[in-house]
């Protein structure tokens, strides 16, 4: 009896992993489809374990069993292939700078950024302040900031006098603190009128201006039956704008509510022609800080090929469900010809147009609003 139950459990686990893998190939924006973009490693682990148990204990050469095992093996290989670019044995996409990581104070040609989804309900404000003191970034981008967080972070303004404040009580407020001068900072609502993003130039010590885009689009999620259309449209808008000015030193950062290996993120990288410093170095899973078994890289820093990487770290917890992330980039324009950028093709532009059209239709009908 127990063996029979175990057999059916392994078959069900294999079938679920295969089905989820096939669903993730779809271009559907529905949350219950796009959720399969996230747990690539978990799916590979479950499918591998279930397939091994079935092969060792229950497979006797029958054709249906052989088909199941073959499909499970393909599932494991495909899932691992999607994550492989972020494993440390893969090629690094961004070159390492010879500039040593900063320990204190600004440098002429480096840009040190700390990003943190603070979790609006989190009251451990002092922990983020402590991380900022320890990491000594040039710029701090905090999202999910409400009025309570705005008051708590105000002491940062003493050392970071250039501030963009836009707190909100809907989990999408944001604040930007910079010790470096800001150039034409603005808060935009690119897709939805309650989802802000910040866009600004940041003048480095050597006079060069880095263009920073701080994003926190609304995610696909089951509770309010929200699909991925608004998120994908925001990534398309920013990606196309950045890609049309490839000569600009650019950084795009924030909680994108998407994993690095999803079709939407990969299309964004091609449209924007930006690089991901995590490739070849690790996953740098930033969410969920409270669940070590289900962690994904949701907090991102992409940058143009004008930079080499000085430092990339996941910082200690601040009581949020996201870990803060720290990156230091060195402006070295001579690196640009050596760093191959992803390039969009015709299908990317077609798909990008479809995503914007879908968002326009959803906005017209009110379908881009999460259901209460």
C-alpha positions as CSV (number, residue, x, y, z in Angstrom):
1,X,0.0,0.0,0.0
2,X,2.7,2.5,1.0
3,X,4.7,1.6,-2.1
4,X,1.7,2.2,-4.3
5,X,1.1,5.6,-2.7
6,X,4.8,6.5,-3.1
7,X,4.6,5.4,-6.8
8,X,1.6,7.7,-7.5
9,X,3.3,10.6,-5.5
10,X,6.4,10.3,-7.7
11,X,4.3,10.2,-10.9
12,X,2.3,13.2,-9.8
13,X,5.4,15.1,-8.9
14,X,7.0,14.4,-12.2
15,X,3.8,15.3,-14.1
16,X,3.4,18.6,-12.1
17,X,7.0,19.6,-12.9
18,X,6.6,18.8,-16.5
19,X,3.3,20.6,-16.7
20,X,4.7,23.7,-15.0
21,X,7.7,23.7,-17.3
22,X,5.4,23.6,-20.4
23,X,3.2,26.4,-18.9
24,X,6.2,28.6,-18.5
25,X,6.8,28.4,-22.2
26,X,3.5,30.2,-22.8
27,X,3.4,33.9,-23.4
28,X,0.3,34.2,-21.3
29,X,0.3,37.0,-18.7
30,X,-1.9,35.2,-16.3
31,X,-0.4,35.0,-12.8
32,X,-0.9,31.2,-12.6
33,X,1.2,30.8,-15.8
34,X,4.0,33.4,-15.0
35,X,4.5,32.0,-11.5
36,X,6.3,29.0,-13.1
37,X,9.0,31.4,-14.2
38,X,10.3,31.7,-10.7
39,X,11.1,28.3,-9.1
40,X,13.5,26.9,-11.8
41,X,15.9,25.3,-9.3
42,X,13.1,24.0,-7.1
43,X,11.4,22.4,-10.1
44,X,14.6,20.9,-11.2
45,X,15.3,19.5,-7.7
46,X,11.8,18.1,-7.3
47,X,11.7,16.6,-10.8
48,X,15.2,15.1,-10.4
49,X,14.4,13.5,-7.0
50,X,11.0,12.2,-8.1
51,X,12.4,10.9,-11.4
52,X,15.2,9.1,-9.6
53,X,12.9,7.4,-7.1
54,X,10.6,6.3,-9.9
55,X,13.5,5.0,-12.0
56,X,15.0,3.0,-9.1
57,X,11.9,1.7,-7.5
58,X,9.1,1.5,-10.0
59,X,10.4,1.5,-13.6
60,X,10.4,-1.9,-15.2
61,X,10.9,-1.0,-18.9
62,X,7.3,-0.2,-19.8
63,X,6.9,2.4,-22.6
64,X,4.7,4.8,-20.5
65,X,7.3,4.8,-17.7
66,X,10.0,5.4,-20.2
67,X,8.2,8.4,-21.7
68,X,7.6,9.8,-18.2
69,X,11.3,9.5,-17.3
70,X,12.4,11.0,-20.6
71,X,10.1,14.0,-20.2
72,X,11.2,14.4,-16.6
73,X,14.9,14.4,-17.6
74,X,14.2,17.0,-20.3
75,X,12.4,19.1,-17.7
76,X,15.4,19.0,-15.4
77,X,17.9,19.8,-18.1
78,X,15.7,22.7,-19.5
79,X,15.2,24.2,-16.1
80,X,18.9,24.0,-15.2
81,X,19.7,25.5,-18.6
82,X,17.6,28.6,-17.8
83,X,19.5,29.2,-14.5
84,X,22.9,28.2,-15.8
85,X,24.0,31.7,-16.8
86,X,23.9,32.7,-13.2
87,X,26.0,29.8,-11.8
88,X,29.6,30.8,-11.0
89,X,31.0,28.4,-13.5
90,X,29.2,30.2,-16.4
91,X,31.0,33.0,-18.3
92,X,30.9,36.4,-16.6
93,X,29.0,39.0,-18.5
94,X,30.6,42.0,-16.8
95,X,34.3,42.3,-16.4
96,X,35.8,42.8,-12.9
97,X,37.4,46.2,-12.3
98,X,40.8,46.6,-10.9
99,X,39.5,49.4,-8.6
100,X,39.4,48.0,-5.1
101,X,36.0,48.0,-3.3
102,X,35.4,51.2,-1.4
103,X,35.7,51.3,2.3
104,X,34.8,54.9,3.1
105,X,34.1,58.0,1.1
106,X,33.3,58.7,-2.5
107,X,35.7,58.0,-5.4
108,X,36.0,60.0,-8.7
109,X,34.7,57.4,-11.1
110,X,32.7,54.8,-9.1
111,X,29.0,54.6,-8.4
112,X,28.0,52.7,-5.3
113,X,24.3,51.9,-5.0
114,X,22.2,50.3,-2.2
115,X,18.7,49.2,-3.1
116,X,16.2,47.9,-0.6
117,X,12.5,46.9,-0.6
118,X,11.9,47.8,3.0
119,X,8.4,46.1,3.4
120,X,6.0,48.8,4.3
121,X,4.8,47.1,7.5
122,X,8.4,46.5,8.7
123,X,9.1,48.7,11.8
124,X,12.8,47.8,12.0
125,X,13.8,51.1,10.5
126,X,17.1,51.3,12.4
127,X,18.4,48.2,10.6
128,X,18.3,49.9,7.2
129,X,20.0,52.9,8.6
130,X,22.7,50.6,10.1
131,X,23.2,48.9,6.7
132,X,23.6,52.3,5.0
133,X,26.2,53.3,7.6
134,X,28.1,50.0,7.1
135,X,28.0,49.9,3.3
136,X,28.5,53.7,2.7
137,X,26.8,53.9,-0.7
138,X,26.6,57.0,-2.8
139,X,22.9,56.4,-3.5
140,X,20.2,54.7,-1.6
141,X,17.0,53.6,-3.3
142,X,14.3,52.4,-0.9
143,X,10.9,51.1,-2.2
144,X,7.7,50.3,-0.3
145,X,8.2,53.4,1.7
146,X,5.2,55.1,3.4
147,X,5.1,58.1,5.6
148,X,6.4,56.2,8.6
149,X,9.4,55.1,6.6
150,X,9.9,58.6,5.2
151,X,10.2,60.0,8.8
152,X,12.5,57.2,9.9
153,X,14.8,57.7,6.9
154,X,15.0,61.4,7.2
155,X,18.3,61.3,9.2
156,X,19.9,60.1,5.9
157,X,19.4,63.6,4.5
158,X,22.3,64.9,6.6
159,X,24.8,62.8,4.6
160,X,22.7,62.4,1.5
161,X,21.4,65.9,0.8
162,X,20.0,65.2,-2.7
163,X,16.6,63.5,-2.0
164,X,13.6,62.4,-4.1
165,X,10.7,61.7,-1.8
166,X,7.5,60.0,-2.9
167,X,6.1,57.9,0.0
168,X,2.8,56.1,-0.5
169,X,0.7,53.8,1.6
170,X,0.0,51.3,-1.1
171,X,3.3,49.4,-1.0
172,X,4.7,51.3,-4.0
173,X,6.2,54.5,-2.4
174,X,9.8,55.2,-3.0
175,X,12.6,57.4,-1.8
176,X,16.0,58.2,-3.3
177,X,18.9,59.6,-1.2
178,X,22.2,60.7,-2.9
179,X,25.4,62.2,-1.7
180,X,26.2,62.9,-5.4
181,X,24.4,65.7,-7.2
182,X,21.2,64.7,-9.1
183,X,20.5,66.0,-12.6
184,X,16.9,66.6,-13.6
185,X,15.3,64.2,-11.1
186,X,11.7,63.3,-11.6
187,X,9.0,60.8,-10.5
188,X,7.0,59.3,-13.3
189,X,4.0,57.0,-13.5
190,X,4.8,55.1,-16.6
191,X,2.0,52.6,-16.6
192,X,-0.4,53.0,-13.7
193,X,-1.2,56.2,-11.8
194,X,-0.4,54.7,-8.4
195,X,2.9,53.0,-9.4
196,X,5.8,55.6,-9.3
197,X,9.3,55.2,-10.7
198,X,12.3,57.6,-10.3
199,X,14.5,58.8,-13.1
200,X,17.5,61.0,-12.7
201,X,21.1,61.7,-13.7
202,X,23.7,61.2,-11.0
203,X,26.9,63.3,-11.4
204,X,30.0,61.3,-10.5
205,X,33.1,62.9,-8.9
206,X,34.8,63.0,-12.3
207,X,31.9,65.0,-13.8
208,X,30.4,62.1,-15.8
209,X,26.6,61.8,-15.5
210,X,25.1,58.3,-14.9
211,X,21.4,58.0,-15.7
212,X,19.6,56.0,-13.0
213,X,16.1,54.5,-13.4
214,X,14.6,53.2,-10.1
215,X,11.6,50.8,-10.7
216,X,9.1,48.9,-8.6
217,X,6.4,47.6,-10.9
218,X,3.3,45.8,-9.7
219,X,3.8,42.0,-9.7
220,X,1.5,39.2,-11.0
221,X,-0.1,37.7,-7.9
222,X,-3.0,35.4,-7.0
223,X,-4.7,37.2,-4.2
224,X,-6.0,40.0,-6.3
225,X,-5.9,38.1,-9.6
226,X,-3.3,40.5,-11.0
227,X,-1.6,39.4,-14.2
228,X,1.9,40.4,-15.4
229,X,0.7,42.9,-18.1
230,X,1.5,46.1,-16.1
231,X,4.9,44.9,-15.0
232,X,5.9,43.7,-18.4
233,X,4.7,47.0,-20.0
234,X,6.8,49.1,-17.6
235,X,9.9,47.0,-18.4
236,X,9.2,47.4,-22.1
237,X,8.9,51.2,-21.8
238,X,12.1,51.6,-19.8
239,X,14.0,49.0,-21.9
240,X,13.1,50.7,-25.2
241,X,14.0,54.2,-23.9
242,X,17.3,53.1,-22.6
243,X,18.1,51.1,-25.8
244,X,17.5,54.2,-27.9
245,X,20.3,56.0,-26.1
246,X,23.1,53.4,-25.9
247,X,25.8,56.1,-25.6
248,X,24.5,57.1,-22.1
249,X,26.0,55.5,-19.0
250,X,22.9,53.9,-17.5
251,X,21.8,51.9,-14.5
252,X,18.4,50.4,-14.0
253,X,17.7,49.2,-10.5
254,X,14.9,48.1,-8.1
255,X,12.6,45.4,-7.1
256,X,11.3,44.4,-10.5
257,X,9.0,41.6,-9.1
258,X,10.5,39.3,-11.7
259,X,13.3,36.8,-11.8
260,X,16.5,37.4,-13.8
261,X,15.9,34.4,-16.1
262,X,12.2,35.1,-17.0
263,X,11.3,35.8,-20.6
264,X,10.2,39.4,-19.6
265,X,13.6,40.1,-17.9
266,X,15.6,38.7,-20.8
267,X,13.6,40.7,-23.3
268,X,14.2,43.8,-21.2
269,X,17.9,43.2,-21.3
270,X,17.9,42.8,-25.1
271,X,15.7,45.9,-25.6
272,X,17.8,48.0,-23.2
273,X,21.2,46.5,-24.2
274,X,22.1,46.4,-20.6
275,X,24.3,43.9,-18.7
276,X,23.6,41.9,-15.6
277,X,26.7,41.7,-13.2
278,X,25.2,38.6,-11.6
279,X,25.8,36.5,-14.7
280,X,28.6,34.1,-14.0
281,X,28.8,35.1,-10.4
282,X,25.7,33.7,-8.6
283,X,22.0,34.0,-8.1
284,X,22.1,36.7,-5.4
285,X,18.6,35.7,-4.2
286,X,17.1,38.7,-2.5
287,X,13.5,37.4,-1.8
288,X,12.2,35.8,0.3
289,X,14.4,36.7,3.2
290,X,12.1,34.9,5.6
291,X,12.0,31.6,3.7
292,X,15.4,30.0,2.8
293,X,13.8,27.3,0.6
294,X,12.0,29.7,-1.8
295,X,14.3,32.5,-2.6
296,X,14.6,34.3,-6.0
297,X,16.6,37.2,-7.5
298,X,13.9,39.9,-7.6
299,X,16.0,42.9,-6.8
300,X,18.1,43.8,-9.8
301,X,20.8,46.1,-11.0
302,X,21.4,46.3,-14.8
303,X,23.9,48.6,-16.3
304,X,25.3,49.7,-19.6
305,X,28.7,48.5,-20.9
306,X,30.4,51.6,-19.8
307,X,31.1,50.0,-16.4
308,X,33.1,47.3,-14.8
309,X,32.1,45.6,-11.6
310,X,33.9,46.6,-8.3
311,X,31.6,44.9,-5.8
312,X,28.3,43.1,-5.6
313,X,26.8,41.9,-2.3
314,X,23.6,40.8,-0.7
315,X,23.5,42.6,2.7
316,X,22.1,41.3,6.0
317,X,18.4,41.3,6.8
318,X,16.6,44.5,7.8
319,X,13.4,42.7,8.9
320,X,11.9,43.0,5.5
321,X,11.0,40.1,3.2
322,X,13.8,41.3,0.9
323,X,17.5,41.5,1.6
324,X,19.1,44.8,0.6
325,X,21.5,44.6,-2.4
326,X,24.7,46.6,-2.8
327,X,26.6,47.2,-6.0
328,X,29.6,49.3,-6.9
329,X,30.4,50.1,-10.5
330,X,33.5,51.7,-11.9
331,X,32.9,54.0,-14.9
332,X,35.5,52.7,-17.4
333,X,34.3,53.6,-20.9
334,X,37.3,51.7,-22.4
335,X,35.5,48.5,-21.3
336,X,32.6,49.1,-23.6
337,X,34.0,47.4,-26.8
338,X,35.1,44.4,-24.7
339,X,31.7,43.8,-23.1
340,X,29.2,42.3,-25.5
341,X,25.7,43.5,-25.0
342,X,22.5,41.6,-25.7
343,X,20.8,42.7,-28.9
344,X,17.1,42.8,-29.7
345,X,15.7,41.2,-32.8
346,X,12.5,41.8,-34.8
347,X,10.5,39.3,-32.6
348,X,11.5,41.4,-29.5
349,X,10.1,44.5,-31.0
350,X,6.9,42.8,-32.1
351,X,6.4,41.2,-28.6
352,X,7.2,44.5,-26.9
353,X,4.5,46.2,-29.0
354,X,2.0,43.5,-28.1
355,X,2.7,44.0,-24.4
356,X,2.2,47.7,-24.7
357,X,-1.0,47.2,-26.7
358,X,-2.3,44.7,-24.0
359,X,-1.6,47.2,-21.3
360,X,-3.3,50.0,-23.2
361,X,-6.4,47.8,-23.6
362,X,-6.3,46.7,-19.9
363,X,-6.1,50.4,-18.8
364,X,-9.0,51.3,-21.1
365,X,-11.2,48.6,-19.6
366,X,-9.9,48.9,-16.1
367,X,-8.5,45.4,-16.1
368,X,-5.0,46.5,-15.1
369,X,-6.3,47.2,-11.6
370,X,-5.8,44.4,-9.0
371,X,-9.1,43.0,-7.8
372,X,-9.9,43.8,-4.2
